[in-house]
Amino acid sequence: MAQRNLSLAIANPMMKFILQSPLHRIASSQIMLITVTGRKSGKQYTTPVNFVEIDDFEDEGLLSVVSHQHRTWWRNLRGGAPVTIVLRGQRRQAYAEVFEEQAEVAERLYDHLLDVPQFAEPLGVGLDADGEPIRADADTAAVGKVMVEVWRE
């Protein structure tokens, strides 16, 4: 665990720099920055996260982020909150909400993978003969995870 924290302490600042620079194209098709404001402290926390675009975000689409429950960045999104994101090099105001209940995470994950099945494999979700996600795999993939949905304000 200490090794993982050390890796994040090095990788996250480097990724923040890249995503806010002209070099953002290296990673910005799958990684964005999300800035969350602490409810008690008022302090802003910015972290890089992997995302999946459901429909076109620019046209009232949705961004989906799956994160481990043991991470802390998403906790200030309980009940929904305004956020700032850097998406493909562009800073945008948005709104985000976190879903923590395992059954709800599994259902949303399954629904999102119906729209973008190409992201099933990295999450450990197989596809059936019709190219649709296997529900049992989505249920398993949801264990220990939260889902954050981000949409334009």
DRENKOL-6923 format. One line per field, with one value per atom (N, C-alpha, C, O): chain; x, y, z; atom name; residue in three letters. Coordinates in steps of 0.02 Angstrom, whole numbers. Layout:
BEGIN
chaine = [A; ...];
u = [X; ...];
v = [Y; ...];
w = [Z; ...];
atome = [CA; ...];
residu = [Ala; ...];
// end
This chain:
BEGIN
chaine = [A; A; A; A; A; A; A; A; A; A; A; A; A; A; A; A; A; A; A; A; A; A; A; A; A; A; A; A; A; A; A; A; A; A; A; A; A; A; A; A; A; A; A; A; A; A; A; A; A; A; A; A; A; A; A; A; A; A; A; A; A; A; A; A; A; A; A; A; A; A; A; A; A; A; A; A; A; A; A; A; A; A; A; A; A; A; A; A; A; A; A; A; A; A; A; A; A; A; A; A; A; A; A; A; A; A; A; A; A; A; A; A; A; A; A; A; A; A; A; A; A; A; A; A; A; A; A; A; A; A; A; A; A; A; A; A; A; A; A; A; A; A; A; A; A; A; A; A; A; A; A; A; A; A; A; A; A; A; A; A; A; A; A; A; A; A; A; A; A; A; A; A; A; A; A; A; A; A; A; A; A; A; A; A; A; A; A; A; A; A; A; A; A; A; A; A; A; A; A; A; A; A; A; A; A; A; A; A; A; A; A; A; A; A; A; A; A; A; A; A; A; A; A; A; A; A; A; A; A; A; A; A; A; A; A; A; A; A; A; A; A; A; A; A; A; A; A; A; A; A; A; A; A; A; A; A; A; A; A; A; A; A; A; A; A; A; A; A; A; A; A; A; A; A; A; A; A; A; A; A; A; A; A; A; A; A; A; A; A; A; A; A; A; A; A; A; A; A; A; A; A; A; A; A; A; A; A; A; A; A; A; A; A; A; A; A; A; A; A; A; A; A; A; A; A; A; A; A; A; A; A; A; A; A; A; A; A; A; A; A; A; A; A; A; A; A; A; A; A; A; A; A; A; A; A; A; A; A; A; A; A; A; A; A; A; A; A; A; A; A; A; A; A; A; A; A; A; A; A; A; A; A; A; A; A; A; A; A; A; A; A; A; A; A; A; A; A; A; A; A; A; A; A; A; A; A; A; A; A; A; A; A; A; A; A; A; A; A; A; A; A; A; A; A; A; A; A; A; A; A; A; A; A; A; A; A; A; A; A; A; A; A; A; A; A; A; A; A; A; A; A; A; A; A; A; A; A; A; A; A; A; A; A; A; A; A; A; A; A; A; A; A; A; A; A; A; A; A; A; A; A; A; A; A; A; A; A; A; A; A; A; A; A; A; A; A; A; A; A; A; A; A; A; A; A; A; A; A; A; A; A; A; A; A; A; A; A; A; A; A; A; A; A; A; A; A; A; A; A; A; A; A; A; A; A; A; A; A; A; A; A; A; A; A; A; A; A; A; A; A; A; A; A; A; A; A; A; A; A; A; A; A; A; A; A; A; A; A; A; A; A; A; A; A; A; A; A; A; A; A; A; A; A; A; A; A; A; A; A; A; A; A; A; A; A; A; A; A; A; A; A; A; A; A; A; A; A; A; A; A; A; A];
u = [42; 0; 44; 28; 99; 143; 173; 181; 189; 216; 165; 182; 101; 48; 40; 33; 41; 34; 93; 83; 153; 211; 203; 218; 179; 168; 118; 129; 63; 12; 41; 24; 83; 113; 158; 167; 185; 226; 185; 191; 142; 105; 51; 42; 15; -40; -16; -46; 36; 58; 83; 73; 116; 140; 80; 81; 29; -30; -67; -93; -71; -103; -68; -100; -2; 37; 22; 9; 26; 15; -55; -62; -106; -175; -191; -241; -150; -161; -113; -110; -75; -26; -45; -92; -8; -20; -9; -29; 24; 36; -24; -20; -79; -136; -161; -190; -151; -176; -147; -176; -91; -60; -108; -111; -146; -188; -260; -301; -278; -343; -403; -459; -391; -449; -480; -537; -442; -468; -460; -489; -421; -408; -426; -410; -460; -476; -457; -443; -456; -447; -515; -557; -526; -588; -568; -527; -597; -584; -648; -701; -640; -695; -680; -622; -730; -722; -742; -796; -698; -714; -773; -776; -820; -881; -865; -894; -820; -803; -747; -752; -694; -635; -641; -610; -681; -684; -623; -619; -577; -516; -533; -576; -498; -509; -458; -398; -484; -443; -449; -504; -393; -393; -358; -303; -390; -361; -375; -428; -327; -340; -382; -370; -430; -472; -484; -488; -490; -510; -585; -622; -606; -677; -699; -659; -764; -797; -850; -890; -851; -901; -963; -959; -1019; -1083; -1119; -1137; -1129; -1155; -1103; -1048; -1119; -1072; -1079; -1132; -1027; -1029; -1047; -1082; -1023; -1036; -1110; -1135; -1145; -1215; -1257; -1297; -1246; -1283; -1273; -1318; -1213; -1196; -1175; -1186; -1144; -1127; -1057; -1038; -1019; -955; -963; -994; -936; -942; -872; -826; -864; -800; -813; -857; -774; -777; -714; -659; -723; -666; -673; -727; -616; -617; -645; -634; -682; -712; -658; -670; -600; -549; -516; -482; -526; -502; -546; -602; -521; -559; -585; -628; -561; -578; -652; -675; -690; -761; -808; -867; -785; -829; -866; -921; -837; -871; -925; -956; -936; -988; -1052; -1100; -1054; -1115; -1172; -1165; -1227; -1284; -1278; -1323; -1223; -1211; -1176; -1187; -1135; -1098; -1070; -1057; -1062; -1029; -955; -924; -927; -857; -829; -866; -763; -729; -691; -658; -696; -658; -614; -628; -560; -519; -527; -500; -565; -582; -552; -571; -507; -474; -443; -448; -411; -376; -420; -394; -485; -531; -560; -585; -555; -584; -659; -680; -699; -772; -802; -776; -858; -897; -946; -973; -956; -1000; -1031; -1020; -1070; -1103; -1090; -1093; -1076; -1061; -1099; -1114; -1113; -1146; -1115; -1098; -1107; -1077; -1131; -1179; -1122; -1166; -1124; -1075; -1143; -1102; -1132; -1095; -1197; -1231; -1211; -1217; -1185; -1158; -1208; -1189; -1271; -1321; -1331; -1340; -1331; -1341; -1279; -1286; -1220; -1159; -1160; -1144; -1179; -1181; -1231; -1217; -1290; -1341; -1319; -1327; -1291; -1268; -1209; -1204; -1164; -1107; -1132; -1109; -1178; -1207; -1239; -1227; -1280; -1314; -1265; -1274; -1212; -1162; -1125; -1109; -1110; -1074; -1116; -1089; -1182; -1225; -1212; -1213; -1199; -1186; -1115; -1103; -1067; -996; -963; -923; -980; -955; -879; -850; -846; -774; -738; -679; -772; -740; -754; -734; -788; -803; -740; -732; -697; -638; -593; -574; -576; -533; -564; -528; -630; -664; -675; -704; -653; -661; -731; -753; -766; -834; -832; -811; -854; -856; -917; -964; -915; -972; -1001; -964; -1067; -1099; -1096; -1065; -1128; -1126; -1156; -1138; -1200; -1230; -1190; -1211; -1133; -1092; -1115; -1093; -1160; -1184; -1147; -1125; -1139; -1103; -1139; -1200; -1099; -1126; -1143; -1099; -1206; -1230; -1193; -1175; -1180; -1145; -1075; -1051; -1042; -976; -980; -937; -1032; -1041; -1054; -1029; -1092; -1105; -1039; -1027; -997; -932; -886; -852; -886; -843; -862; -820; -925; -949; -928; -933; -904; -885; -827; -776; -835; -783; -774; -723; -822; -816; -873; -925; -862; -914; -916; -869; -972; -977; -993; -1038; -956; -969; -993; -962; -1049; -1075; -1067; -1084; -1042; -1028; -1065; -1061; -1101; -1136; -1128; -1111; -1140; -1133; -1182; -1239; -1160; -1203; -1250; -1290];
v = [-60; 0; 63; 112; 61; 119; 132; 189; 77; 83; 116; 158; 95; 123; 198; 238; 217; 288; 329; 385; 300; 334; 344; 397; 292; 297; 352; 391; 355; 407; 476; 525; 481; 546; 572; 633; 528; 549; 556; 606; 507; 505; 559; 590; 571; 620; 691; 722; 717; 785; 788; 838; 734; 733; 734; 770; 694; 692; 758; 780; 791; 857; 906; 945; 905; 950; 936; 982; 872; 854; 874; 902; 860; 873; 947; 966; 990; 1062; 1096; 1157; 1056; 1082; 1066; 1029; 1093; 1075; 1000; 974; 966; 894; 851; 790; 883; 846; 791; 742; 799; 748; 679; 629; 675; 611; 568; 507; 600; 562; 584; 549; 641; 670; 636; 657; 584; 548; 502; 481; 486; 441; 467; 439; 520; 546; 620; 657; 641; 712; 732; 689; 796; 822; 841; 869; 825; 847; 883; 859; 942; 982; 983; 1003; 961; 955; 1001; 1006; 1035; 1079; 1043; 1014; 1045; 1013; 1047; 1109; 1008; 1036; 1073; 1125; 1046; 1077; 1128; 1184; 1110; 1153; 1207; 1260; 1196; 1243; 1238; 1273; 1194; 1184; 1147; 1103; 1165; 1131; 1074; 1082; 1017; 958; 939; 930; 933; 915; 848; 838; 804; 738; 714; 728; 679; 649; 586; 546; 576; 516; 491; 530; 425; 395; 407; 405; 419; 431; 395; 377; 384; 359; 409; 430; 429; 477; 439; 398; 453; 424; 478; 530; 468; 519; 576; 569; 628; 684; 733; 763; 740; 784; 855; 890; 877; 945; 955; 1011; 900; 904; 872; 827; 895; 872; 797; 763; 773; 703; 694; 737; 638; 618; 588; 552; 603; 571; 524; 543; 465; 415; 399; 386; 400; 384; 329; 335; 276; 222; 228; 232; 229; 236; 186; 162; 169; 126; 163; 223; 127; 158; 185; 234; 154; 176; 242; 273; 265; 331; 383; 368; 444; 494; 552; 589; 561; 621; 629; 686; 577; 579; 592; 606; 590; 593; 660; 662; 713; 778; 785; 838; 733; 734; 701; 696; 679; 648; 699; 755; 679; 724; 771; 811; 766; 807; 872; 900; 896; 959; 985; 947; 1052; 1080; 1060; 1055; 1049; 1032; 1071; 1098; 1074; 1100; 1041; 1004; 1033; 980; 1010; 1063; 976; 991; 930; 877; 940; 887; 903; 953; 861; 871; 941; 974; 962; 1026; 1087; 1142; 1077; 1133; 1131; 1079; 1187; 1192; 1206; 1250; 1167; 1174; 1168; 1134; 1203; 1196; 1138; 1130; 1098; 1040; 1025; 1060; 973; 951; 876; 840; 852; 781; 753; 787; 689; 653; 584; 553; 562; 496; 446; 463; 385; 330; 277; 252; 260; 216; 147; 98; 141; 77; 28; 42; -31; -79; -98; -102; -110; -129; -73; -85; -11; 46; 56; 71; 47; 52; -1; 13; -63; -117; -103; -114; -77; -62; -7; -12; 47; 102; 81; 100; 41; 16; -25; -15; -70; -111; -67; -76; -19; 26; 66; 74; 91; 130; 86; 108; 24; -21; -43; -63; -40; -51; 2; -12; 64; 120; 119; 136; 99; 100; 33; 30; -21; -87; -94; -141; -50; -54; -44; -60; -17; -6; -63; -60; -115; -172; -210; -225; -224; -265; -236; -272; -171; -144; -149; -148; -153; -159; -231; -245; -278; -348; -374; -424; -341; -361; -391; -359; -454; -487; -466; -436; -482; -468; -534; -582; -537; -598; -602; -560; -653; -664; -606; -596; -568; -510; -445; -392; -451; -392; -349; -292; -377; -340; -363; -420; -318; -336; -392; -397; -434; -488; -459; -435; -463; -431; -456; -416; -520; -548; -518; -506; -507; -476; -403; -380; -368; -298; -297; -253; -345; -349; -360; -329; -404; -418; -357; -341; -324; -265; -208; -166; -206; -152; -160; -112; -219; -231; -184; -183; -147; -102; -40; -5; -24; 34; 83; 66; 144; 196; 219; 211; 250; 279; 353; 372; 394; 466; 482; 464; 517; 541; 617; 652; 640; 712; 735; 704; 790; 819; 894; 923; 925; 998; 1034; 1012; 1089; 1130; 1171; 1209];
w = [0; 0; 0; -34; 38; 39; -30; -50; -66; -134; -180; -221; -174; -215; -201; -247; -137; -118; -145; -167; -144; -171; -246; -273; -280; -353; -369; -415; -331; -342; -327; -361; -276; -257; -313; -319; -353; -410; -473; -509; -487; -550; -554; -606; -499; -502; -519; -563; -486; -505; -577; -612; -600; -669; -717; -767; -702; -745; -744; -796; -685; -682; -728; -764; -727; -769; -843; -882; -863; -933; -956; -1010; -916; -937; -942; -974; -912; -916; -965; -969; -1001; -1047; -1119; -1131; -1168; -1238; -1251; -1303; -1205; -1212; -1192; -1194; -1173; -1146; -1192; -1169; -1258; -1305; -1292; -1314; -1259; -1241; -1201; -1210; -1157; -1110; -1106; -1076; -1135; -1121; -1154; -1143; -1193; -1221; -1169; -1176; -1116; -1064; -993; -947; -984; -917; -916; -963; -864; -855; -784; -741; -772; -704; -677; -712; -614; -581; -517; -478; -507; -447; -406; -429; -344; -297; -238; -217; -213; -155; -92; -88; -42; 22; 55; 59; 80; 110; 176; 189; 215; 279; 272; 299; 236; 232; 179; 185; 127; 71; 26; -24; 43; 3; -61; -62; -115; -178; -187; -174; -209; -221; -294; -320; -328; -399; -407; -381; -443; -454; -525; -553; -555; -621; -613; -567; -657; -655; -726; -773; -732; -795; -804; -755; -865; -877; -940; -983; -944; -1004; -1023; -981; -1086; -1110; -1134; -1180; -1103; -1124; -1164; -1135; -1226; -1272; -1276; -1248; -1308; -1317; -1259; -1251; -1219; -1161; -1181; -1145; -1239; -1261; -1277; -1276; -1291; -1309; -1253; -1265; -1192; -1134; -1121; -1096; -1138; -1124; -1052; -1010; -1039; -972; -971; -1017; -919; -908; -848; -798; -854; -801; -775; -814; -709; -677; -626; -584; -631; -581; -539; -565; -473; -427; -370; -354; -341; -282; -222; -214; -181; -121; -74; -39; -72; -24; -44; -3; -105; -124; -88; -67; -81; -43; -85; -61; -145; -184; -196; -202; -201; -220; -161; -172; -100; -42; -36; -8; -60; -58; -111; -117; -149; -201; -179; -217; -116; -91; -94; -69; -123; -130; -190; -203; -226; -285; -268; -214; -313; -302; -368; -414; -372; -431; -430; -377; -489; -496; -555; -596; -558; -617; -647; -611; -712; -744; -798; -826; -813; -871; -917; -903; -970; -1017; -1085; -1116; -1108; -1172; -1178; -1229; -1123; -1122; -1109; -1105; -1102; -1090; -1020; -997; -985; -918; -924; -961; -886; -890; -820; -776; -812; -751; -762; -817; -712; -718; -651; -602; -650; -588; -583; -633; -523; -514; -455; -406; -460; -406; -400; -450; -338; -326; -307; -273; -330; -313; -278; -306; -216; -175; -165; -155; -167; -155; -210; -269; -189; -237; -291; -350; -273; -324; -374; -434; -350; -395; -440; -500; -412; -452; -507; -564; -488; -537; -592; -651; -574; -624; -671; -732; -643; -684; -728; -787; -700; -739; -798; -854; -785; -839; -892; -952; -871; -919; -961; -1021; -928; -965; -1015; -1070; -995; -1040; -1099; -1151; -1093; -1151; -1204; -1264; -1181; -1227; -1254; -1312; -1212; -1232; -1213; -1167; -1249; -1230; -1237; -1208; -1273; -1280; -1213; -1208; -1163; -1098; -1049; -991; -1073; -1029; -1008; -949; -1056; -1041; -987; -941; -991; -938; -868; -818; -864; -800; -780; -727; -822; -806; -821; -792; -866; -884; -954; -1002; -959; -1024; -1063; -1037; -1128; -1172; -1196; -1208; -1202; -1225; -1301; -1334; -1330; -1402; -1442; -1500; -1411; -1444; -1433; -1456; -1399; -1386; -1328; -1320; -1287; -1229; -1167; -1163; -1118; -1056; -1019; -1019; -987; -947; -878; -843; -860; -799; -737; -693; -732; -674; -668; -612; -724; -724; -700; -662; -721; -698; -623; -588; -598; -526; -489; -437; -515; -483; -487; -439; -545; -554; -508; -492; -486; -443; -370; -331; -351; -281; -263; -297; -209; -185; -226; -220; -269; -313; -300; -272; -322; -325; -397; -435; -416; -482; -474; -436; -510; -511; -581; -631; -584; -648; -651; -603; -706; -716; -778; -831; -771; -829; -827; -776; -885; -891; -846; -838; -818; -775; -817; -789];
atome = [N; CA; C; O; N; CA; C; O; N; CA; C; O; N; CA; C; O; N; CA; C; O; N; CA; C; O; N; CA; C; O; N; CA; C; O; N; CA; C; O; N; CA; C; O; N; CA; C; O; N; CA; C; O; N; CA; C; O; N; CA; C; O; N; CA; C; O; N; CA; C; O; N; CA; C; O; N; CA; C; O; N; CA; C; O; N; CA; C; O; N; CA; C; O; N; CA; C; O; N; CA; C; O; N; CA; C; O; N; CA; C; O; N; CA; C; O; N; CA; C; O; N; CA; C; O; N; CA; C; O; N; CA; C; O; N; CA; C; O; N; CA; C; O; N; CA; C; O; N; CA; C; O; N; CA; C; O; N; CA; C; O; N; CA; C; O; N; CA; C; O; N; CA; C; O; N; CA; C; O; N; CA; C; O; N; CA; C; O; N; CA; C; O; N; CA; C; O; N; CA; C; O; N; CA; C; O; N; CA; C; O; N; CA; C; O; N; CA; C; O; N; CA; C; O; N; CA; C; O; N; CA; C; O; N; CA; C; O; N; CA; C; O; N; CA; C; O; N; CA; C; O; N; CA; C; O; N; CA; C; O; N; CA; C; O; N; CA; C; O; N; CA; C; O; N; CA; C; O; N; CA; C; O; N; CA; C; O; N; CA; C; O; N; CA; C; O; N; CA; C; O; N; CA; C; O; N; CA; C; O; N; CA; C; O; N; CA; C; O; N; CA; C; O; N; CA; C; O; N; CA; C; O; N; CA; C; O; N; CA; C; O; N; CA; C; O; N; CA; C; O; N; CA; C; O; N; CA; C; O; N; CA; C; O; N; CA; C; O; N; CA; C; O; N; CA; C; O; N; CA; C; O; N; CA; C; O; N; CA; C; O; N; CA; C; O; N; CA; C; O; N; CA; C; O; N; CA; C; O; N; CA; C; O; N; CA; C; O; N; CA; C; O; N; CA; C; O; N; CA; C; O; N; CA; C; O; N; CA; C; O; N; CA; C; O; N; CA; C; O; N; CA; C; O; N; CA; C; O; N; CA; C; O; N; CA; C; O; N; CA; C; O; N; CA; C; O; N; CA; C; O; N; CA; C; O; N; CA; C; O; N; CA; C; O; N; CA; C; O; N; CA; C; O; N; CA; C; O; N; CA; C; O; N; CA; C; O; N; CA; C; O; N; CA; C; O; N; CA; C; O; N; CA; C; O; N; CA; C; O; N; CA; C; O; N; CA; C; O; N; CA; C; O; N; CA; C; O; N; CA; C; O; N; CA; C; O; N; CA; C; O; N; CA; C; O; N; CA; C; O; N; CA; C; O; N; CA; C; O; N; CA; C; O; N; CA; C; O; N; CA; C; O; N; CA; C; O; N; CA; C; O; N; CA; C; O; N; CA; C; O; N; CA; C; O; N; CA; C; O; N; CA; C; O; N; CA; C; O; N; CA; C; O; N; CA; C; O; N; CA; C; O; N; CA; C; O; N; CA; C; O; N; CA; C; O; N; CA; C; O; N; CA; C; O; N; CA; C; O; N; CA; C; O; N; CA; C; O];
residu = [Met; Met; Met; Met; Ala; Ala; Ala; Ala; Gln; Gln; Gln; Gln; Arg; Arg; Arg; Arg; Asn; Asn; Asn; Asn; Leu; Leu; Leu; Leu; Ser; Ser; Ser; Ser; Leu; Leu; Leu; Leu; Ala; Ala; Ala; Ala; Ile; Ile; Ile; Ile; Ala; Ala; Ala; Ala; Asn; Asn; Asn; Asn; Pro; Pro; Pro; Pro; Met; Met; Met; Met; Met; Met; Met; Met; Lys; Lys; Lys; Lys; Phe; Phe; Phe; Phe; Ile; Ile; Ile; Ile; Leu; Leu; Leu; Leu; Gln; Gln; Gln; Gln; Ser; Ser; Ser; Ser; Pro; Pro; Pro; Pro; Leu; Leu; Leu; Leu; His; His; His; His; Arg; Arg; Arg; Arg; Ile; Ile; Ile; Ile; Ala; Ala; Ala; Ala; Ser; Ser; Ser; Ser; Ser; Ser; Ser; Ser; Gln; Gln; Gln; Gln; Ile; Ile; Ile; Ile; Met; Met; Met; Met; Leu; Leu; Leu; Leu; Ile; Ile; Ile; Ile; Thr; Thr; Thr; Thr; Val; Val; Val; Val; Thr; Thr; Thr; Thr; Gly; Gly; Gly; Gly; Arg; Arg; Arg; Arg; Lys; Lys; Lys; Lys; Ser; Ser; Ser; Ser; Gly; Gly; Gly; Gly; Lys; Lys; Lys; Lys; Gln; Gln; Gln; Gln; Tyr; Tyr; Tyr; Tyr; Thr; Thr; Thr; Thr; Thr; Thr; Thr; Thr; Pro; Pro; Pro; Pro; Val; Val; Val; Val; Asn; Asn; Asn; Asn; Phe; Phe; Phe; Phe; Val; Val; Val; Val; Glu; Glu; Glu; Glu; Ile; Ile; Ile; Ile; Asp; Asp; Asp; Asp; Asp; Asp; Asp; Asp; Phe; Phe; Phe; Phe; Glu; Glu; Glu; Glu; Asp; Asp; Asp; Asp; Glu; Glu; Glu; Glu; Gly; Gly; Gly; Gly; Leu; Leu; Leu; Leu; Leu; Leu; Leu; Leu; Ser; Ser; Ser; Ser; Val; Val; Val; Val; Val; Val; Val; Val; Ser; Ser; Ser; Ser; His; His; His; His; Gln; Gln; Gln; Gln; His; His; His; His; Arg; Arg; Arg; Arg; Thr; Thr; Thr; Thr; Trp; Trp; Trp; Trp; Trp; Trp; Trp; Trp; Arg; Arg; Arg; Arg; Asn; Asn; Asn; Asn; Leu; Leu; Leu; Leu; Arg; Arg; Arg; Arg; Gly; Gly; Gly; Gly; Gly; Gly; Gly; Gly; Ala; Ala; Ala; Ala; Pro; Pro; Pro; Pro; Val; Val; Val; Val; Thr; Thr; Thr; Thr; Ile; Ile; Ile; Ile; Val; Val; Val; Val; Leu; Leu; Leu; Leu; Arg; Arg; Arg; Arg; Gly; Gly; Gly; Gly; Gln; Gln; Gln; Gln; Arg; Arg; Arg; Arg; Arg; Arg; Arg; Arg; Gln; Gln; Gln; Gln; Ala; Ala; Ala; Ala; Tyr; Tyr; Tyr; Tyr; Ala; Ala; Ala; Ala; Glu; Glu; Glu; Glu; Val; Val; Val; Val; Phe; Phe; Phe; Phe; Glu; Glu; Glu; Glu; Glu; Glu; Glu; Glu; Gln; Gln; Gln; Gln; Ala; Ala; Ala; Ala; Glu; Glu; Glu; Glu; Val; Val; Val; Val; Ala; Ala; Ala; Ala; Glu; Glu; Glu; Glu; Arg; Arg; Arg; Arg; Leu; Leu; Leu; Leu; Tyr; Tyr; Tyr; Tyr; Asp; Asp; Asp; Asp; His; His; His; His; Leu; Leu; Leu; Leu; Leu; Leu; Leu; Leu; Asp; Asp; Asp; Asp; Val; Val; Val; Val; Pro; Pro; Pro; Pro; Gln; Gln; Gln; Gln; Phe; Phe; Phe; Phe; Ala; Ala; Ala; Ala; Glu; Glu; Glu; Glu; Pro; Pro; Pro; Pro; Leu; Leu; Leu; Leu; Gly; Gly; Gly; Gly; Val; Val; Val; Val; Gly; Gly; Gly; Gly; Leu; Leu; Leu; Leu; Asp; Asp; Asp; Asp; Ala; Ala; Ala; Ala; Asp; Asp; Asp; Asp; Gly; Gly; Gly; Gly; Glu; Glu; Glu; Glu; Pro; Pro; Pro; Pro; Ile; Ile; Ile; Ile; Arg; Arg; Arg; Arg; Ala; Ala; Ala; Ala; Asp; Asp; Asp; Asp; Ala; Ala; Ala; Ala; Asp; Asp; Asp; Asp; Thr; Thr; Thr; Thr; Ala; Ala; Ala; Ala; Ala; Ala; Ala; Ala; Val; Val; Val; Val; Gly; Gly; Gly; Gly; Lys; Lys; Lys; Lys; Val; Val; Val; Val; Met; Met; Met; Met; Val; Val; Val; Val; Glu; Glu; Glu; Glu; Val; Val; Val; Val; Trp; Trp; Trp; Trp; Arg; Arg; Arg; Arg; Glu; Glu; Glu; Glu];
// end
